[in-house]
Amino acid sequence: MPRPIQAIIDLAALRHNLGAVRRLAPRSPVFAVIKANAYGHGLMRAASALSAAEGFALLELDAAIGLREAGYTQRIALLEGFFGPRDLPMLVDYDLAAVVHSMDQVAMLRRLPQGARLDVLLKLNTGMNRLGLSATEFAAALDALRGDPRIAQLTLMTHFANADDELGVAWQMERLDRLAGEDTLPRSLANSAAILRYPETHAGWVRPGIMLYGCSPFPGQNAPALGLQPVMTLRSEIIAIRELEPGDAVGYGGVFRAARAMKIGVVACGYADGYPRHAPNGTPIVVEGVRTGTAGRVSMDMLCVDLTPVPHARVGSPVTLWGEGMPVEEVAQAAGTVGYELLCALAPRVPVIERAALLDA
Ligand SMILES: Cc1ncc(COP(=O)(O)O)c(C=O)c1O
C-alpha cells in the first residue's frame, strides 16, 4: 500500500476557470500563466487542459521548449525574458516571445542574427519597481527596436502591485497612460486580480495565473464566491489515533496541550509534502467531511488533528488538507501566507492523480 497522501487535479475545473476568464474579458486573448510547474499542478497536464488559451506564459526556458516540442503552437512568453545573448538563438528557433525589461536586454538584442524574428513584450515599470523600463528607457528601447526587421512584434506590458488590495490599479494605469499614452502598441496588463476587478485593464492580452487554478487572489474572499472551482485537492488519511489526558502535549515543542480528555488523529502529511510548517494550532482541516483544526506543530511527514468534532473518525478516515471542501485560501491565511505559495510548494514526493482517472477507477 502506498502512503495515503495524494494530490487530485481536476482538469475540468481548470477549463471551467479559463471559461470564467473568457466571460470576464471576452475580447482578450489569454496568456495562461503556467510558470512554476503550473503553480504546482503539473506543466504538461495544465497545458493540455488549457490548450484553448491563445498563449502560455512562464519563465523556465526548458519548460517553454518542452511545450513547443509537445506541439503547442500558441504564443509562448518568457516572463523574465532571456538572461544572456546565448539564449537568443533558442528563443528564435522555438519562436518564444521574450519580455524585455531592461536596457541590458535591449543591448543584447543587437546580437540577433540577420534574418532572425523575435516576438518582444516590452515591460514598463509603472510602480511595482521590480522589473521594467523607466519612461526614458522605454522611449530609448522603442527607438532601438521599432523598425528593426528582426523584431517580429512588439507588445507593451506592465504588472500590477496592488490589484488585489484597496490601492487598486488606477495609480499604475495613470502612470501607464502618462508614460505610453500616445503609443498604440498592443498591450498586456491584467493578472487575475485585475481580470476579476478592473475591466479597464483588459485591453489586449490578459495574463491569468492563480484564478485558473481556482484560488482567489483577494485576501478574505474565497474562489467559489468568485465563480472559480479549486483544481488541486490535497488529501490524505488518518494513520493513528491517540487518546490524550488533560495536560498531555502533542508533537515537537508540545505547542498543543489538551485542556481535557480528547482524541487526536495523526495524518500522513507534513512539511516535506508541502504543508506549511508555520500552520498554527487550529488551522482548518477536514476529516470525514467535518471541519476541525490541526493540533501541534506540523512535522516533516505528519501532522495532528483535533478529533473532538469527529468522534466517529478511525484509522483510514479521509482527510482534506485543502481543495474541494477546504479552501486553500483559508489554510494559507491561518498559516500567514497565500494560496499561491501552498499550491506551488506541493512536494514532488506527493503522487498526483487526475480526478477523471479517480472517477473511472
Ligand atoms: C508578469 C506576471 N503576469 C501575470 C502573473 C499572474 O499573476 P496571478 O497569478 O496573480 O494571476 C504573474 C504572476 O506572478 C506575473 O509575474
The ligand as an SDF file (V2000), in Angstrom:
LIG
                    3D

 16 16  0  0  0  0  0  0  0  0999 V2000
    4.2520   39.1460  -15.0420 C   0  0  0  0  0  0  0  0  0  0  0  0
    3.1620   38.3200  -14.4770 C   0  0  0  0  0  0  0  0  0  0  0  0
    1.9720   38.3070  -15.0950 N   0  0  0  0  0  0  0  0  0  0  0  0
    0.9320   37.5810  -14.6210 C   0  0  0  0  0  0  0  0  0  0  0  0
    1.0700   36.8220  -13.4680 C   0  0  0  0  0  0  0  0  0  0  0  0
   -0.1130   36.0450  -12.9500 C   0  0  0  0  0  0  0  0  0  0  0  0
   -0.4930   36.5680  -11.7140 O   0  0  0  0  0  0  0  0  0  0  0  0
   -1.7290   35.9030  -10.8990 P   0  0  0  0  0  0  0  0  0  0  0  0
   -1.2750   34.5300  -10.5560 O   0  0  0  0  0  0  0  0  0  0  0  0
   -1.8570   36.7690   -9.7000 O   0  0  0  0  0  0  0  0  0  0  0  0
   -2.8710   35.9260  -11.8260 O   0  0  0  0  0  0  0  0  0  0  0  0
    2.2830   36.8210  -12.7940 C   0  0  0  0  0  0  0  0  0  0  0  0
    2.4340   36.0640  -11.5530 C   0  0  0  0  0  0  0  0  0  0  0  0
    3.0860   36.3860  -10.6280 O   0  0  0  0  0  0  0  0  0  0  0  0
    3.3660   37.5810  -13.3170 C   0  0  0  0  0  0  0  0  0  0  0  0
    4.5520   37.6020  -12.7120 O   0  0  0  0  0  0  0  0  0  0  0  0
  1  2  1  0
  2  3  1  0
  2 15  2  0
  3  4  2  0
  4  5  1  0
  5  6  1  0
  5 12  2  0
  6  7  1  0
  7  8  1  0
  8  9  2  0
  8 10  1  0
  8 11  1  0
 12 13  1  0
 12 15  1  0
 13 14  2  0
 15 16  1  0
M  END
$$$$
